[in-house]
Amino acid sequence: MPTYDYQCSECGHTFEETLKIADRNAPCETPCQQDIPQTKHMSIKCKGEVKQVMHAPYFGYDNIKTKHSQNNKVPSWYTDKIKDLKNSKRFPNNNL
């Protein structure tokens, strides 16, 4: 099932949901339920509008060499990107 990203327009709270394609708009139909602290012992619900956030899909490829390639050297931007992904906290269980 695909993973969708959502964000509240009031408080900026972001979250992910793994949903069927037919149910991807379900989180947008209910207001944000993020707690906003008012005092040490009291908080209120945000109740802001939740919208789906669109991101470019992640596409990673490991082997870009072909028998017809003129330059079989891996570009430096690619190795830098792989290093960044390995150290990223967004994907804690990656196995790159």
C-alpha distances in whole Angstrom, upper triangle without the diagonal:
4,7,10,13,16,20,23,26,28,28,25,23,19,16,12,10,6,6,6,8,11,11,11,14,15,16,18,20,21,24,23,24,25,28,31,34,37,40,40,39,37,34,33,29,29,28,27,24,21,19,16,17,17,17,17,15,16,17,19,21,24,26,28,31,32,35,36,36,39,38,36,36,33,33,33,31,28,30,30,26,25,28,26,23,24,26,23,23,19,18,20,19,19,21,22
4,7,10,13,17,20,23,26,25,22,20,17,14,10,8,6,6,7,7,11,11,9,13,14,14,16,19,20,22,21,23,23,27,29,32,36,38,38,38,36,33,31,28,27,26,24,22,18,17,13,14,13,13,14,11,13,15,17,20,22,25,26,30,31,34,35,34,37,36,34,34,31,30,31,28,26,27,27,24,23,26,24,21,22,24,21,21,17,16,19,18,18,20,21
4,7,10,14,17,20,22,22,19,17,13,10,7,6,4,6,9,9,13,11,9,12,13,12,15,17,18,20,18,20,20,23,26,29,32,35,35,34,33,29,28,25,23,23,22,20,16,14,11,11,11,11,13,11,12,15,17,20,23,26,27,31,32,36,36,35,38,36,34,34,30,30,30,27,25,27,26,22,22,24,22,19,21,22,19,18,14,14,16,16,16,19,20
4,7,10,14,16,19,19,16,14,11,8,6,5,6,7,10,9,12,10,7,10,11,10,11,15,16,17,16,17,18,21,23,27,30,33,33,33,31,27,26,22,21,20,18,16,12,11,7,8,8,9,12,11,13,16,19,22,25,28,29,32,34,38,38,36,39,37,36,35,32,31,31,28,26,28,27,23,23,25,23,20,22,23,20,19,15,15,18,19,19,22,23
4,7,11,13,16,15,12,11,7,6,5,7,9,11,13,13,15,13,10,11,12,10,11,14,15,15,14,15,15,19,21,24,27,30,30,30,28,25,23,20,18,18,16,14,10,9,6,5,7,8,11,12,13,17,20,23,26,29,30,33,35,39,39,37,40,38,37,36,32,31,30,27,26,27,26,22,23,24,21,19,22,22,18,17,13,15,18,19,19,23,23
4,7,10,12,12,10,8,6,5,6,8,11,12,15,14,16,13,10,10,11,8,8,12,12,12,10,12,13,16,18,21,24,27,28,28,26,22,20,17,15,14,12,10,7,6,4,5,9,11,14,15,17,21,23,27,30,33,33,37,39,43,43,41,43,41,40,39,35,34,33,30,29,30,29,25,26,27,24,22,25,24,21,19,16,18,20,22,22,26,27
4,6,9,9,6,6,4,7,9,11,15,16,19,18,19,17,13,12,13,10,9,13,12,11,9,11,11,14,15,19,21,24,26,26,23,20,18,15,12,12,10,8,6,6,6,6,10,12,16,17,19,23,25,29,32,35,35,39,41,45,45,43,45,43,42,40,37,35,34,30,30,31,29,26,27,28,25,23,26,25,21,19,16,19,21,24,24,28,28
4,5,6,5,5,7,9,12,14,17,18,21,20,21,18,15,14,14,10,9,12,11,8,6,9,9,12,12,16,18,22,23,24,21,17,15,12,9,9,6,6,4,6,9,10,13,16,19,21,23,27,29,33,35,39,39,43,45,49,48,46,48,46,45,44,40,38,37,34,33,35,33,29,31,31,28,26,29,28,24,22,20,22,24,27,28,31,32
4,6,6,8,10,12,15,17,21,21,23,23,23,20,18,15,16,13,11,13,13,10,9,12,12,14,14,18,19,23,25,25,22,19,16,14,10,10,6,6,6,7,10,11,14,16,20,22,24,28,31,34,37,40,40,44,46,50,49,47,49,47,46,45,41,39,38,34,34,36,34,31,32,33,29,28,31,30,26,24,22,25,27,30,30,34,34
4,6,8,11,14,17,19,23,23,26,26,26,23,20,18,18,15,13,15,14,10,9,11,10,12,11,14,15,19,21,22,19,16,13,11,7,8,5,7,9,11,14,14,18,20,23,26,27,31,33,37,40,43,43,47,49,53,52,50,52,50,49,47,44,42,40,37,37,38,36,33,34,35,31,30,33,31,27,26,23,27,28,31,32,36,36
4,6,9,12,16,18,22,23,26,26,27,24,21,19,19,16,15,17,15,11,9,10,8,10,8,12,13,17,19,20,17,13,12,10,7,9,7,9,10,12,15,14,18,20,23,25,26,30,32,36,38,42,42,46,48,52,52,49,51,49,48,46,42,40,39,35,35,36,34,31,32,32,29,28,30,28,25,23,21,24,26,28,30,33,34
4,6,10,13,16,20,21,24,24,25,22,19,18,18,15,14,17,15,13,10,12,10,12,11,14,17,20,21,22,20,17,15,13,10,12,9,10,9,10,12,11,15,16,20,21,23,26,28,32,35,38,38,42,45,48,48,46,47,45,44,42,39,36,35,31,32,33,30,27,29,29,25,24,27,25,22,20,18,21,23,26,27,30,31
4,7,11,13,17,19,22,22,23,20,18,17,17,13,13,16,14,12,8,9,7,10,10,14,16,19,20,21,19,15,14,12,9,11,10,11,9,11,12,12,15,16,20,21,22,26,28,31,34,37,38,42,44,48,48,45,47,45,44,42,38,37,35,32,31,32,30,27,28,28,25,23,26,24,20,18,16,19,20,23,24,28,29
4,7,10,14,16,19,19,21,18,15,15,15,12,12,16,14,13,10,11,10,13,14,17,20,23,23,24,22,19,17,15,13,14,12,12,9,10,10,9,12,13,16,17,18,22,24,28,30,34,34,38,40,44,44,42,44,42,40,39,35,34,32,29,28,29,27,24,25,26,22,21,23,22,18,16,13,16,18,20,21,25,26
4,7,10,13,16,17,19,16,13,14,13,10,12,15,14,13,10,11,10,14,16,19,22,24,25,25,23,20,19,16,14,15,14,13,10,11,10,10,13,13,17,17,17,21,23,27,29,32,33,37,39,43,44,42,44,42,40,39,35,34,33,30,28,29,28,24,25,25,22,20,22,21,18,15,12,14,16,18,19,23,24
4,7,9,13,14,16,13,11,12,12,10,12,15,15,15,13,14,14,17,19,22,26,28,28,28,26,23,22,19,18,18,17,16,12,12,10,10,12,12,15,14,15,19,21,24,27,30,31,35,37,41,41,39,42,40,38,37,33,32,32,29,27,28,27,23,23,24,22,19,21,21,17,15,12,13,15,17,18,21,22
4,6,10,11,13,10,8,11,10,8,11,14,14,15,14,14,15,18,21,24,27,30,30,29,28,24,23,20,19,18,18,16,13,12,10,12,13,14,17,16,17,20,22,25,28,31,32,36,38,41,42,40,43,41,39,39,35,34,34,31,29,30,29,26,26,27,25,22,23,24,20,18,15,16,17,18,19,22,24
4,7,9,12,10,9,12,11,11,14,16,17,18,17,18,19,22,25,28,31,33,33,33,31,28,27,23,23,22,21,20,16,15,13,14,14,15,17,15,16,19,21,24,26,29,31,34,36,39,40,39,42,40,38,38,34,34,34,31,29,30,30,26,25,27,25,22,23,24,21,20,16,16,18,17,18,21,23
4,6,8,6,6,9,9,10,13,14,15,18,18,18,20,23,26,29,33,35,35,34,32,29,27,24,23,22,21,19,16,15,12,14,15,16,18,16,18,21,23,26,28,31,32,36,37,41,41,40,43,42,40,40,36,36,36,34,31,33,32,29,28,30,28,25,27,28,25,23,20,19,21,21,22,24,26
4,5,5,6,10,10,12,14,15,17,20,20,22,23,27,30,33,36,39,39,38,36,32,31,27,26,24,24,21,18,17,14,16,16,18,19,17,19,21,24,26,29,31,33,36,37,40,40,40,43,42,40,40,37,37,38,35,33,34,34,30,30,32,30,27,29,30,27,26,23,22,24,24,24,26,27
4,5,5,9,10,12,14,15,18,20,21,23,24,28,30,34,37,40,40,39,37,34,32,28,27,25,24,21,17,16,13,15,14,16,17,16,18,20,23,26,28,31,32,35,36,39,39,38,41,41,39,39,36,36,37,34,32,34,34,30,30,32,30,27,29,31,28,27,23,23,26,25,25,27,28
4,6,8,9,12,13,13,16,19,21,22,25,28,31,34,37,40,41,40,37,34,31,27,26,24,23,20,17,16,14,17,17,19,20,19,22,24,27,29,32,35,35,39,39,42,42,42,45,44,43,43,40,40,41,37,35,38,37,34,33,36,34,31,33,34,31,30,26,26,29,28,29,31,32
4,6,5,8,10,11,13,16,17,19,21,25,27,31,33,36,37,36,33,30,28,24,23,21,20,17,15,14,12,15,16,18,20,19,22,24,27,30,33,35,36,40,41,44,44,43,46,45,44,44,41,40,41,37,35,37,37,33,33,35,33,30,32,33,29,28,25,25,27,27,27,30,31
4,6,7,8,10,12,15,16,18,19,23,26,29,32,35,36,35,32,29,26,23,21,19,18,15,12,11,9,11,12,15,17,16,19,22,25,28,31,33,34,37,38,42,42,41,44,43,41,41,38,37,37,34,32,34,34,30,30,32,30,27,29,30,27,26,22,22,25,25,25,28,29
4,6,5,7,10,12,14,16,18,22,24,28,30,33,34,34,31,27,25,21,19,17,16,12,10,9,8,11,13,16,19,19,21,24,28,31,34,36,37,40,42,45,45,44,46,45,44,44,40,39,40,36,35,37,36,32,33,35,32,29,32,32,29,27,24,25,27,28,28,31,32
4,5,5,7,11,12,14,17,20,23,26,28,32,33,31,29,25,23,19,18,15,15,12,10,10,10,14,16,19,21,21,24,27,30,33,36,38,39,43,44,47,48,46,49,48,47,46,43,42,42,38,37,39,38,34,34,36,33,31,33,33,30,28,24,25,27,28,29,32,33
4,5,6,8,9,11,13,16,19,22,25,28,29,28,25,22,19,16,14,12,12,10,7,8,8,12,14,17,20,20,23,26,29,32,35,38,39,42,44,48,48,46,49,47,46,45,42,41,40,37,36,37,36,32,33,34,31,29,31,31,27,25,22,23,25,26,27,31,32
4,6,7,9,12,14,17,19,23,25,28,30,29,26,23,20,16,14,12,10,7,5,6,7,11,13,17,20,21,23,27,30,33,36,39,39,43,45,48,48,47,49,47,46,46,42,41,41,37,36,38,36,33,34,35,32,30,32,32,29,27,23,25,27,29,29,33,34
4,7,10,12,15,18,20,24,26,29,31,29,26,23,20,16,15,11,11,8,8,9,11,14,17,20,24,24,27,30,33,36,39,42,43,46,48,51,51,50,52,51,50,49,46,45,44,41,40,42,40,37,37,39,36,33,36,36,32,30,27,28,30,32,33,36,37
4,7,8,12,15,17,20,22,25,27,26,22,19,16,12,11,8,9,8,7,10,12,16,19,22,25,26,28,31,34,38,40,44,44,48,49,53,53,52,54,52,51,50,47,46,45,42,41,42,40,37,38,39,36,33,36,35,31,29,26,28,30,31,32,36,37
4,6,9,12,14,17,19,22,24,23,20,16,13,9,8,5,5,5,6,10,13,15,19,22,25,26,28,32,35,38,41,44,45,49,50,54,54,52,54,53,52,50,47,45,45,41,40,42,40,37,37,38,35,33,35,34,31,28,26,28,29,31,33,36,37
4,6,9,11,14,16,20,21,20,18,14,11,7,6,5,5,6,6,10,12,14,18,20,24,25,27,30,33,36,39,42,43,47,49,53,53,51,53,51,50,48,45,43,42,39,38,39,37,34,35,35,32,30,32,31,28,25,22,25,26,28,30,34,35
4,6,9,12,15,18,19,18,15,11,9,5,6,6,8,10,10,13,15,17,21,23,27,27,28,32,34,38,40,44,45,48,51,54,55,53,55,53,51,50,46,45,44,40,40,40,38,35,36,36,33,31,33,31,28,25,23,25,26,28,30,34,35
4,6,10,13,15,16,16,13,10,8,6,6,8,9,11,11,14,16,17,21,22,26,27,28,31,33,37,39,43,44,47,50,53,54,52,54,51,50,48,44,43,42,38,38,38,36,33,34,34,30,29,30,29,25,22,21,23,24,26,28,32,34
4,6,9,12,13,12,10,6,6,5,6,9,11,14,14,18,20,21,24,26,29,30,31,35,36,40,42,45,47,50,53,56,57,55,56,54,53,51,47,46,44,41,40,41,38,36,36,36,32,31,32,31,27,24,23,26,26,28,31,34,36
4,6,9,11,11,9,5,5,6,6,10,11,15,15,19,21,21,25,26,30,31,32,36,37,41,43,47,48,51,54,58,58,55,57,55,53,51,48,46,44,41,41,41,38,36,37,36,33,32,33,31,28,25,24,27,27,30,32,36,37
4,6,7,8,6,4,7,9,10,14,15,18,19,22,25,25,29,30,33,34,35,38,40,43,45,49,50,54,56,60,60,58,59,57,55,53,49,48,46,43,43,43,40,38,39,38,34,34,35,32,29,26,26,29,29,31,34,37,39
4,7,8,6,5,7,10,11,15,16,20,21,24,27,27,31,32,36,37,38,42,43,47,49,52,53,57,60,63,64,61,62,60,59,56,53,51,49,46,46,46,43,41,42,41,37,37,38,36,33,30,29,32,32,35,37,41,43
4,5,5,7,10,13,15,18,20,24,25,28,30,31,34,35,39,40,40,44,45,49,50,54,55,59,62,65,66,63,64,62,60,58,54,53,50,47,48,47,45,43,43,42,39,39,39,37,34,31,31,34,33,36,39,42,44
4,6,8,12,15,17,20,22,26,26,29,32,32,35,36,39,40,40,44,45,49,50,54,55,58,61,65,66,63,64,62,60,58,54,52,50,47,47,47,44,42,43,41,38,38,38,36,33,30,30,33,32,35,38,41,43
4,7,11,14,16,19,22,25,26,29,32,32,36,37,40,41,41,45,46,50,51,55,56,60,62,66,67,64,66,63,62,59,56,54,52,49,49,49,46,44,44,43,40,39,40,37,35,31,31,34,33,35,38,42,44
4,7,10,13,16,18,22,23,27,29,30,34,35,38,39,40,44,45,49,50,54,55,59,62,65,66,63,65,62,61,59,55,53,51,48,48,48,46,43,44,43,40,39,40,37,35,31,31,33,33,36,38,42,44
4,7,9,12,15,18,19,23,25,26,30,31,35,36,37,40,42,46,47,51,52,56,58,62,62,60,62,59,58,56,52,51,49,46,45,46,43,41,41,41,37,36,37,35,32,29,28,31,31,33,36,39,41
4,6,9,12,15,17,20,23,24,28,30,34,35,36,39,41,45,47,51,52,55,58,62,62,60,61,59,58,56,52,50,49,45,45,46,43,41,41,41,38,36,38,36,33,30,28,31,31,34,36,40,41
4,6,9,12,13,17,19,21,25,27,31,31,33,36,39,42,44,48,49,53,55,59,59,57,59,56,55,54,50,48,47,43,43,44,41,39,39,39,36,34,36,34,31,28,26,29,29,32,34,38,39
4,5,9,10,14,17,18,22,24,28,29,31,34,37,40,43,46,47,51,53,57,57,55,56,54,53,51,48,46,44,41,41,42,39,36,38,38,34,33,35,33,30,27,25,28,29,31,33,37,38
4,7,9,12,16,18,21,24,28,29,31,35,37,41,43,47,47,51,53,57,57,55,57,55,54,52,49,47,46,42,42,43,41,38,39,39,36,34,36,35,31,29,27,29,30,33,34,38,39
4,6,10,13,15,19,21,25,27,29,32,35,39,41,44,45,49,51,54,54,52,54,52,51,50,46,44,43,40,39,41,38,35,37,37,34,32,35,33,30,28,25,28,30,32,33,37,38
4,6,10,12,16,19,23,24,27,30,33,37,39,43,43,47,48,52,52,50,52,50,49,48,44,43,42,38,38,40,37,34,36,36,33,32,34,33,29,28,25,27,29,31,32,36,37
4,7,9,13,16,19,21,23,27,30,33,36,39,39,43,45,49,48,47,49,47,46,45,41,40,39,35,35,37,35,31,32,33,30,28,31,30,26,25,22,24,26,28,29,32,33
4,6,10,13,16,18,21,24,27,30,34,37,37,40,42,46,45,44,46,44,43,42,39,37,37,33,32,34,33,29,30,32,28,27,30,29,25,24,21,23,26,27,28,31,32
4,6,10,13,14,17,20,24,27,30,33,33,37,38,42,42,40,42,41,40,39,36,34,34,30,29,31,30,26,28,29,26,24,27,27,23,22,19,20,23,25,25,28,29
4,7,10,12,14,18,21,24,28,30,30,34,36,40,39,37,39,38,37,36,32,31,30,27,26,28,27,23,24,26,23,21,24,24,20,20,16,18,21,23,23,26,26
4,7,9,12,15,18,22,25,28,27,31,33,36,36,34,36,35,34,33,30,28,28,24,24,26,25,21,23,25,22,20,23,24,20,20,17,18,22,23,22,25,25
4,6,9,12,15,18,22,24,24,28,30,33,33,31,33,31,30,30,26,24,24,21,20,22,21,17,19,21,18,17,20,21,17,18,14,16,19,21,19,22,21
4,6,9,12,15,19,21,21,24,26,30,29,27,29,28,27,26,23,21,22,18,17,20,19,16,17,20,17,16,19,20,17,19,15,16,20,21,19,21,20
4,6,10,13,16,19,19,23,24,28,28,26,28,27,26,25,22,21,22,18,17,19,19,15,16,19,17,14,18,19,17,18,15,14,18,19,17,19,18
4,7,10,13,16,16,20,22,26,26,24,26,25,23,23,19,18,19,16,14,16,16,12,12,15,14,11,14,16,14,15,13,12,16,16,13,15,14
4,7,10,13,13,17,19,22,22,21,23,21,20,20,16,16,17,14,12,14,15,12,12,15,14,12,15,17,16,18,15,14,18,17,14,15,13
4,7,10,10,14,17,20,21,19,21,19,17,17,13,14,15,13,9,11,13,10,9,12,13,10,12,15,15,17,15,14,17,16,13,13,10
4,6,7,11,13,17,18,16,18,17,14,14,11,12,14,13,9,11,14,11,10,14,15,13,14,18,17,20,19,17,19,18,15,14,11
4,6,9,12,16,17,15,18,16,13,13,10,12,13,13,9,10,13,12,9,13,15,13,14,17,18,21,20,17,19,18,14,13,10
4,6,8,12,13,12,15,13,10,11,9,11,14,14,11,12,15,14,12,16,18,16,17,21,21,24,24,21,23,22,18,16,13
4,7,10,11,9,12,10,8,9,8,10,13,13,10,12,15,14,14,17,19,18,19,22,23,26,25,23,25,24,21,19,16
4,7,8,6,9,8,6,8,8,11,14,16,13,14,18,17,17,20,22,21,22,25,26,29,28,26,28,27,23,21,18
4,5,5,9,10,8,11,12,14,18,19,16,18,21,21,20,23,25,24,25,29,29,32,31,29,31,30,26,24,21
4,6,9,10,9,13,14,17,21,22,20,21,24,24,23,26,29,28,29,32,33,36,35,33,35,33,30,27,25
4,6,9,9,13,15,17,21,22,20,22,25,25,24,27,29,29,30,33,34,37,36,34,36,35,31,29,26
4,6,6,10,11,13,17,18,17,18,21,22,21,24,26,26,27,30,31,34,33,32,34,33,29,28,24
4,6,9,12,13,17,18,17,19,22,22,23,25,27,27,29,31,32,36,35,34,36,35,31,30,26
4,6,8,10,13,15,14,16,18,19,20,22,24,24,26,28,29,33,32,31,33,33,29,27,24
4,6,9,12,14,13,14,17,18,18,20,22,22,23,26,27,31,31,29,31,30,26,24,21
4,6,9,12,11,11,14,15,15,17,20,20,21,23,25,29,29,27,29,28,25,23,19
4,7,9,7,7,11,12,11,13,16,16,17,20,21,25,25,23,25,25,21,20,16
4,6,5,7,9,10,11,13,15,16,17,19,20,24,24,23,25,25,22,21,17
4,5,5,6,9,10,11,12,14,15,17,18,22,22,22,24,24,21,20,17
4,6,5,6,9,10,10,12,14,15,16,20,20,20,22,23,20,20,16
4,5,5,6,9,10,11,12,14,15,19,19,18,20,20,17,17,13
4,5,5,6,9,10,11,13,14,18,18,17,19,19,16,15,11
4,5,5,6,9,10,11,12,16,17,16,18,19,16,16,13
4,5,5,6,9,10,10,14,14,14,16,17,14,14,11
4,5,5,6,9,10,13,14,12,14,14,11,11,8
4,5,5,6,9,12,13,13,13,14,12,12,9
4,5,5,6,10,11,11,12,14,12,13,11
4,5,5,8,9,8,10,11,8,10,8
4,6,9,10,8,9,9,7,8,6
4,7,9,9,8,10,9,11,10
4,5,6,7,10,9,12,11
4,5,5,9,10,13,13
4,6,9,9,13,14
4,6,6,9,10
4,6,9,11
4,7,9
4,6
4
